[in-house]
Amino acid sequence: MAEWFHRNPLKSTSYVTFELRGVATTGAAQRICGELRQARNQLIELLSNPGNQTTVVTSALDAYLGLLFGFVISADENGKDSKLRHAVQFRWSNTLLGNASLTQCDALYDQICVIFNVGLWFSKHAAAVAGKDEPKMEEALEVHKCLRIAAGMFMYIKKNLLGRLKEQPQQKATDLDSNILVAYQQQCLAEAQEVTIARAIELKHNSSIVSALAHETAKLYTEADAALTAAGDRVCLKWQKYLQFKSEIYYAYAYSYHGDSLLAQDKCGDAIKCLKESQAHYEKATQIIKEYSSAKGAGKTAKPQEHLFFRRLGPIVQRTLDKCVHENGIIYHQKIPPVTPELEQGAAYGVASPEEFQMPSSNSAWTVDTYKAFDEKKLPQKPDKAAAGENAEVPPVKEKEIPNSSKQPATSSGCVIS
């Protein structure tokens, strides 16, 4: 099966020691620093493989965030910033900007970047499961769930964490840009709905149901594209072309199935107009995917134009249109309307929503006494950004390749996941 999903690279980061000699004044405080270092390293290593189990990654995330909690929120003053929040320097790259890093002395910044990276990992894991030869129903459900989890993580960062950062980067298209977060969120939701659409086609559900859901999916891709336009940087261009392609394909599906539905109601003239509209979107998608393949930007180039789900649609629309034109000339004799019939607004079934992310609670090691054992008077001064190499490069993550089956699906939808 051809590569259907575009994925941007994971964020990369530098090694963090959490070395606070003189600040951590007791064995319990020093152990927290050591466990933080180990937990962070373990989580980062797990994320390089999209084939890892979700339970393993989730447990590693919970462990690290639970330990980091006391560096973000005070353990003895409910809801206030920790005295340790700016004690450690963190360096992270951005998914669209290559290896150049952004550096902040802020544990909240690390918290955001870690959750972001795990959200991206869930989307890559979903693509890896979808790329199998013959995924089972349970695996299709896993793909759907993982994409909703990822969407929930991006949404949580935007709604609950981003506004609390004391430093906002001036550079465009960073992962701290709310527009970038919206684009990732909407793409994940749209891809979750793709699973439902394939299932609906495979089970031959009513054409109006497929049309409405395809319409909602196209709108999600359009919203993701609009968010990247608002981000205002050419580094988004390749990703945008992919989103535009997906939007056009699902508009083509929406109008094709809407045409089927109208034909079943003996509205042959309206059906012909819808099918011609479907053809126009399909032709536009064909052009956009050529632009995507040659565009420069982050992420490995996918090959959705080789996927059966795309290739089957053009001939199907043409055959249905030929049938409608033939029957209209013999039976219906209806005029073709000058305006394309509107698609139904709001799908009644299959609309995906983000799975709410719950921030893990503080690790039990963070007691009031342990927190007090960190002597804030001995905290190092915040390093000068220029001296710290604020935009220094960090090596990219050596990600394990996302597998893609070469086997063509035998399903009527053209999708393995259905």
Secondary structure in CASP SS format (residue, H / E / C, confidence):
PFRMAT SS
TARGET T0000
AUTHOR 0000-0000-0000
METHOD secondary structure of the structure
MODEL  1
M C 1.00
A C 1.00
E C 1.00
W C 1.00
F C 1.00
H C 1.00
R E 1.00
N C 1.00
P C 1.00
L C 1.00
K C 1.00
S C 1.00
T E 1.00
S C 1.00
Y C 1.00
V C 1.00
T C 1.00
F C 1.00
E C 1.00
L C 1.00
R C 1.00
G C 1.00
V C 1.00
A E 1.00
T C 1.00
T C 1.00
G H 1.00
A H 1.00
A H 1.00
Q H 1.00
R H 1.00
I H 1.00
C H 1.00
G H 1.00
E H 1.00
L H 1.00
R H 1.00
Q H 1.00
A H 1.00
R H 1.00
N H 1.00
Q H 1.00
L H 1.00
I H 1.00
E H 1.00
L H 1.00
L H 1.00
S C 1.00
N C 1.00
P C 1.00
G C 1.00
N C 1.00
Q C 1.00
T H 1.00
T H 1.00
V H 1.00
V H 1.00
T H 1.00
S H 1.00
A H 1.00
L H 1.00
D H 1.00
A H 1.00
Y H 1.00
L H 1.00
G H 1.00
L H 1.00
L H 1.00
F H 1.00
G H 1.00
F H 1.00
V H 1.00
I E 1.00
S C 1.00
A C 1.00
D C 1.00
E C 1.00
N C 1.00
G C 1.00
K C 1.00
D E 1.00
S C 1.00
K C 1.00
L C 1.00
R C 1.00
H C 1.00
A C 1.00
V C 1.00
Q C 1.00
F E 1.00
R E 1.00
W E 1.00
S E 1.00
N C 1.00
T C 1.00
L C 1.00
L C 1.00
G C 1.00
N C 1.00
A E 1.00
S E 1.00
L E 1.00
T E 1.00
Q E 1.00
C C 1.00
D C 1.00
A H 1.00
L H 1.00
Y H 1.00
D H 1.00
Q H 1.00
I H 1.00
C H 1.00
V H 1.00
I H 1.00
F H 1.00
N H 1.00
V H 1.00
G H 1.00
L H 1.00
W H 1.00
F H 1.00
S H 1.00
K H 1.00
H H 1.00
A H 1.00
A H 1.00
A H 1.00
V H 1.00
A H 1.00
G C 1.00
K C 1.00
D C 1.00
E C 1.00
P C 1.00
K C 1.00
M H 1.00
E H 1.00
E H 1.00
A H 1.00
L H 1.00
E H 1.00
V H 1.00
H H 1.00
K H 1.00
C H 1.00
L H 1.00
R H 1.00
I H 1.00
A H 1.00
A H 1.00
G H 1.00
M H 1.00
F H 1.00
M H 1.00
Y H 1.00
I H 1.00
K H 1.00
K H 1.00
N H 1.00
L H 1.00
L H 1.00
G H 1.00
R H 1.00
L C 1.00
K C 1.00
E C 1.00
Q C 1.00
P C 1.00
Q C 1.00
Q C 1.00
K C 1.00
A C 1.00
T C 1.00
D C 1.00
L C 1.00
D C 1.00
S H 1.00
N H 1.00
I H 1.00
L H 1.00
V H 1.00
A H 1.00
Y H 1.00
Q H 1.00
Q H 1.00
Q H 1.00
C H 1.00
L H 1.00
A H 1.00
E H 1.00
A H 1.00
Q H 1.00
E H 1.00
V H 1.00
T H 1.00
I H 1.00
A H 1.00
R H 1.00
A H 1.00
I H 1.00
E H 1.00
L C 1.00
K C 1.00
H C 1.00
N C 1.00
S H 1.00
S H 1.00
I H 1.00
V H 1.00
S H 1.00
A H 1.00
L H 1.00
A H 1.00
H H 1.00
E H 1.00
T H 1.00
A H 1.00
K H 1.00
L H 1.00
Y H 1.00
T H 1.00
E H 1.00
A H 1.00
D H 1.00
A H 1.00
A H 1.00
L H 1.00
T H 1.00
A H 1.00
A H 1.00
G C 1.00
D C 1.00
R H 1.00
V H 1.00
C H 1.00
L H 1.00
K H 1.00
W H 1.00
Q H 1.00
K H 1.00
Y H 1.00
L H 1.00
Q H 1.00
F H 1.00
K H 1.00
S H 1.00
E H 1.00
I H 1.00
Y H 1.00
Y H 1.00
A H 1.00
Y H 1.00
A H 1.00
Y H 1.00
S H 1.00
Y H 1.00
H H 1.00
G H 1.00
D H 1.00
S H 1.00
L H 1.00
L H 1.00
A H 1.00
Q C 1.00
D C 1.00
K C 1.00
C H 1.00
G H 1.00
D H 1.00
A H 1.00
I H 1.00
K H 1.00
C H 1.00
L H 1.00
K H 1.00
E H 1.00
S H 1.00
Q H 1.00
A H 1.00
H H 1.00
Y H 1.00
E H 1.00
K H 1.00
A H 1.00
T H 1.00
Q H 1.00
I H 1.00
I H 1.00
K H 1.00
E H 1.00
Y H 1.00
S H 1.00
S H 1.00
A C 1.00
K C 1.00
G C 1.00
A C 1.00
G C 1.00
K E 1.00
T C 1.00
A C 1.00
K C 1.00
P H 1.00
Q H 1.00
E H 1.00
H C 1.00
L H 1.00
F H 1.00
F H 1.00
R H 1.00
R C 1.00
L H 1.00
G H 1.00
P H 1.00
I H 1.00
V H 1.00
Q H 1.00
R H 1.00
T H 1.00
L H 1.00
D H 1.00
K H 1.00
C H 1.00
V H 1.00
H H 1.00
E H 1.00
N H 1.00
G H 1.00
I H 1.00
I H 1.00
Y H 1.00
H C 1.00
Q C 1.00
K C 1.00
I C 1.00
P C 1.00
P C 1.00
V C 1.00
T C 1.00
P C 1.00
E C 1.00
L C 1.00
E C 1.00
Q C 1.00
G C 1.00
A C 1.00
A C 1.00
Y C 1.00
G C 1.00
V C 1.00
A C 1.00
S C 1.00
P C 1.00
E C 1.00
E C 1.00
F C 1.00
Q C 1.00
M C 1.00
P C 1.00
S C 1.00
S C 1.00
N C 1.00
S C 1.00
A C 1.00
W C 1.00
T C 1.00
V H 1.00
D H 1.00
T H 1.00
Y H 1.00
K H 1.00
A C 1.00
F E 1.00
D C 1.00
E H 1.00
K H 1.00
K H 1.00
L C 1.00
P C 1.00
Q C 1.00
K C 1.00
P C 1.00
D C 1.00
K H 1.00
A H 1.00
A H 1.00
A H 1.00
G C 1.00
E C 1.00
N C 1.00
A C 1.00
E E 1.00
V C 1.00
P C 1.00
P C 1.00
V C 1.00
K C 1.00
E C 1.00
K C 1.00
E C 1.00
I C 1.00
P C 1.00
N C 1.00
S C 1.00
S C 1.00
K C 1.00
Q C 1.00
P C 1.00
A C 1.00
T C 1.00
S C 1.00
S C 1.00
G C 1.00
C C 1.00
V C 1.00
I C 1.00
S C 1.00
END
